[in-house]
Amino acid sequence: MHEPSSDDLIQWVLDARRRTQALVADLDDVQLLGPRLAIVNPPLWEIGHVAWFQDKWVLRHAAGRPPLRDDGDALYDSAAIPHDDRWDLPLPSRAATLAYLQAACDAVVERLGRGPLSDEERYFVQLTVFHEDMHGEALAYTRQTLGYPTPSWMRLEDGSAADTGGLAGDARVGGGEYRVGANPDDGGFVFDNEKWAHPVRLRPFRIARAAVTQAEFARFVDAGGYQRSELWSPAGWTWRCAHDARHPVYWRRTEGTPTGWERRVFDRWIPLEPHRPMLHVNWYEADAFCRWAGRRLPTEAEWEVAASTLPGDARRRRYPWGDAAPTAERAQLGGLSAVAAPVAACAAGESGWGCRGMLGGAWEWCSDDFLPYPGFVADPYKEYSAPWFGTHKVLRGGCFVTQPRLLRNTWRNFYTPDRRDVWAGFRTCALDA
């Protein structure tokens, strides 16, 4: 992958900022603060944090400029301000926060337009764009969590439209020694938790060609899966009982629909679409489904090998389909739709082993705890990975809202196993080799 030019970076900065602004443009002042919940931030705080992060790392750290706001660290430093305190801060008004966003953007674009960048400046511009992309996705699922309207640019399609059906069967992946993680000579930005490629030895395995669909998960629910303790890990059963979870979040039973269920998409209820990937399940729910189905979650290494390699070829690919950039034919990314495409869509994005939808659609839970790779060294943004090792589970692949520029086969996401607000699903592996 070639290094982005200054013009490329300008377009990335502007694009990320337009998305951030659009995500809050229609919210009133009450919605901008929102209720105090453990799984969301106040949107007003979150957009200020995005501006502060850009100010801190690009303008102050890399360019040596004074802060745009003297109180920025006291208001927006996520490593220093406890989550529950963010609703109680003396946050600037909507107008002042949007002005801060604009001032940070303008200053970075001005610097990018002035001539050659140092390696440090180039690194931190990319870091802050990708950080904003991640917060943009978080703001989108905050809108889902709180039942706010669908973002203005997202289409809410008829669930039966262009339904390409399911995609049954497994891909058989050969055993042997593979490399997992990013290579220093791959080119392009990588996060510290992807560093660096290291050998892993895998037994032959069979991995589902597609993610578990909503219809498949509905059969688990209808079979009493949430009431059978033997299907759940001890921690999972404790979670299920504590939350009285009887079915997936955002689902309700409805007569007259093909599956007997509806689900909430932002502020609207729609019939459950049978062949679209399961979304909004946490790791515990995914693990329980696997036990019910006589399957298991893939390991992180198995997932990456199935996504990045070809049978009989040691060379690894940047994306499941190869090294060419994502397109709509290869992967559903970027949040143009409010719903994930059917699991059999995007045939051009199939991996070398025959797996479909490994980038885009739904984030996919893996069995592993989120841990450092051998020789891990934290990058300058030390709070990105290291504080979460051992307490989070790994997800791979990106969802339909994730920005394409963020992703590659080595990209690692991570959440605690109880989180089901994220657009996360899973695919399964066979128990035998």
Secondary structure, 3 states (H helix, E strand, C coil): CCCCCHHHHHHHHHHHHHHHHHHHCCCCHHHHHCCCCCCCCCHHHHHHHHHHHHHHHHHHHHCCCCCCCCCHHHHHCCCCCCHHHHHCCCCCCHHHHHHHHHHHHHHHHHHHCCCCCCHHHHHHHHHHHHHHHHHHHHHHHHHHHCCCCCCCCCECCCCCCCCCCCCCCEEEECCEEEEECECHHHCCCCCHHHECCEEEEECCEEEECCCCEHHHHHHHHHCCHHHCHHHCCHHHHHHHHHHCCCCCCCEEECCCCCCCEEEEECCEEEECCCCCECCCCCHHHHHHHHHHHCEECCCHHHHHHHHHCECCECCCCCECCECCCCCCCCCCCCCCECCCCCCCCCHHHCCCCCCCCCCCCCEEEEEEECCCCCCCCCCCCCCCCHHHCCCCEEEECCCCCCCHHHCCCCCCEEECCCCCCCCEECCCEECCC
